[in-house]
């Protein structure tokens, strides 16, 4: 989202853990699934999303939803934001913005 709108989707920090980027609150909520897929939450209220956010999330899913957790992990290990952040350090929004604008956002 930040590479398209200039604003992050959420305020939580993203940390560079051994197996890839982690948002701590999300990690604790879903860690029980390990490297398996996370089931769709039928109770999710998508009316809370504005049309731009919904569109961006759909595009992200279309691009990355095809990959396994292990494949995504390996992909992050090749990406500059994770590679240039010290282990367990915070990945900067600027680093994410720069990388994704250069490598994924199409104008």
N, C-alpha and C positions, 0 to 999 in steps of 0.2 A: 504494500500500500504506500509506503513512504517513497518509493521510487517513482510513483505515479502522481501522488497528491502532495508530496512533501511533508505529510503528516503520518506519524506511526499509527498503526491500527490499535495499539494498546500501549499503556505506560510502563508495564513491567520491563525490567532489564532482561537482556538476553546474555547468557553466560556461555563461554567457550569450554564446554566439558570435554572429556576424553573422546566420547563418541559423537560429538557434534554440538551444535547450539542448543541451549536449554532455557526455557522460561520456567522458573522454579515452581510457580503455582500450578502451571499446566502439567509439569512433570509429576507432581504429587497426586494430581487428580487422576492421571491415566497410567501411572507406572505399572499398575497391576497387569496391563496388557503386554508388557515387555516389547518384543519385536513383532508381535502380531498386530493385525489391523484393529483399529478402534471402531466398535459398532456405531452405527448411525443413531443419534439420539432423536427418537420420534417426537419428543416433546420440545425440541428446539423451536423457538419462536423467531422465524426469519423476518417477521414484520418489524423487528427492531433494527434491521439493516436498511440503510438508504440504498437507492438503486445503484449508485456508483460503487459502494462497498460490496454489495451483492454481486455485481458484475466482476469486480476484481477478484473476489474470493472464488467465483466460478472459474475464472481464467486460471487462477493458481491451481485449483483442483484439476482442471483439464491438463495442465502442464505437468504437475507433479504427482497427481493421484494414482498414476499408473505404476509407480515405483514402490518396491518393498521398503520397509524400514531400514534394512541393511544397505540397500542401494542408495537411499537418501542420505544415510550416514556417510557412505563413501563419497557421495557427491559433495557434501559439506566440507570434507577434508581436502578437497581440491579448490575450494573457494577462498578468496582473499580475506574476507572478514574473519573467518574461523582461523585460517592459517596465521594471520598476523596478530592475533590476540593471545596474550599469555594464558596458559592453562588456568581455567576457573575464573578468568578475568571477564569483565563486561565487554561485549562486542558493541562498538559505538554505532549509533544510528547513522552517523556520517559515513562510516565504512560500508554499512549495508546499503545506504542510498547510492553511493558511488558505484559499488559493484553491480547492483541490480539494474541501475540505469544503463550501465555500459553493456551488460550481458543479456538482459531479458526484456527490457521495455522497448517496444517498437512504436515509433511515431508515425 
